[in-house]
Amino acid sequence: MGSSWNLCGNLIPYGTRRSLVTRVARIIELTRKGFCSTVGKNILSLYSLQFVNYLLPLITIPYLVRILEPQNFGKIAFSQSLIAYLTIFVGYGFNLSATRKISASRDNPQEINTIVSNVWIAKSLLTIIGFCILVLLIVFIPKLNESAVLLLILFGIVVGDLLFPTWLFLGLEQMTTISTINSLVRIIITAGIFLLIRQPNDYFIYAGLISMQWVGAGIISILIVYRKLDFHFIIPRWADIRKELSDGWPLFLTTGATGFYTAGNALILGLLTNNTVVGYYSAAEKLVRIIQVLIGTASQAIYPRFSKMASERKDVFMIWARRTLFALGSMGLVASIGLFLLAPYIVMFIFGPEFWASIPIIRILAIIPFLVAISNVYGVQIMIPFHHDRPVLILTFSGGLVNLLLAMLLVPLMYGIGMAFAVTISELFVTVFFVIYCHLSGLNPLVNQTDGFKCTREY
């Protein structure tokens, strides 16, 4: 018996310790292989991209909120919120529908050229329509007419989204080069913020810098597509463009519905209150969304591979879905707890004492990273690869309506706190019903799954 226990009096049997050591070694080996794989490299590349998109602004936000003050910071957030709706309109769900097509056709260059040409022309038409919509809104809505110059400057974000083919690089699982270029452009713009923003009225300059970084990154990405990927533009037929729009329609409605309680909150709040309230809320939401994006980035890189697995082997797919659920869920839970506990310190350090009203908003929104981590796995990684697009649309659109209705009821009474409650309840609604749908459809990765370590097939 003495030989079966360690000499330090530890009550863990030798055989059990050996099993634990073997399992830990296996986890380390899988982690090493994961980071060396294409998916792992894409995750790291996307984190680099999101670092400059969302984390790099953390360097500038403490400076901007102090220079621009809550009112002008709120003006920018209000205008960006409307532009975000137009970006969703021009994006049209292509980051999911086109990515799925390109991923399936990655060995057929001619087919990829056709898809890319069709999508770019379709997005160009949508951009023109989006600009016309913006002009009409400015003319007929007094609140938007007051911000006309700001909105026209920020429309460069929409143009940049048109040019930047995220869906192409996701489908080909090639993000490293584009992430490097994108990071360089945004670092230059960040330097411009510190050099050019000196007083509250410089928020127009700030808006121009935001547009420049999107357009600049888009132009450079096009050069890469033509030179590195050897892309050849193919004049599309109108029938092919209609086909792309038709295929992207359900996912466009889904992303549009999501915009109700993500992109459009500052717009709704601004229409019902004032720019100062928008400033307090937007500062809190921006912080929470940065944490959320850190979790969603890994999911974005995994999506093309999940789409491929769904068409090949469901058993392998569900094993990886369970692993992803535990990994992202754990990240989300830690982030949510951290945001709730550290909210006062974060506000004082990043935003300053003028934004003390943002603390309760952050604490209400703190659960969102955990909820989004769960809903993303069930909705994007499981339901969409198995072509359950319509249920995703219905549930997401329902969540958007819940958010809008609650906002109309709560914002006049509680201002930014009311909006925070509306957004949080909407996210909870969507997450719960995604889980229920997957469970009833036999797509719940937590039910009747074998041990992930028994899966040896590499993806």
Buried (B, 14 or more C-beta within 10 A) or exposed (E): EEEEBEEEEEEEEEEEEEEEEEEEEEEEEEEEEEEEBBBBBBBBBBBBBBBBBBBBBEEBBEEBBEBBBBBBBBBBBBBBBBBBBBBBBBBBBBBBBBBBBBBBBBEEEEBBBBBBBBBBBBBBEBBEEBBEBBBEBBEEEEEBEBBBEBBBBBBBBBBBBBBBBBBBBBBBBBBBBBBEBBBBBBEEBBEBBEEEBEEEEBBBBBBBBBBBBBBBBBBBBBEBBEEEBEBEEBEBEEEBBEBBBEBBBBBBBBBBBBBBBBBBBBBBBBBBBEBBBBBBBBBBBBBBBBBBBBBBBBBBBBBBBBBBBBBEEBEBBBBBBBBBBBBBBEBBBEBBBBBBEEBEEBBEEBBBEBBEBBBBBBBBBBBBBBBBBBBBBBBBBBBBBBEBBEBBBBBBBBBBBBBBEBBEEBBEEBBBBBBBBBBBBBBBBBBBBBBEBBEEEEBBBEEEBEEBEEBEEEB
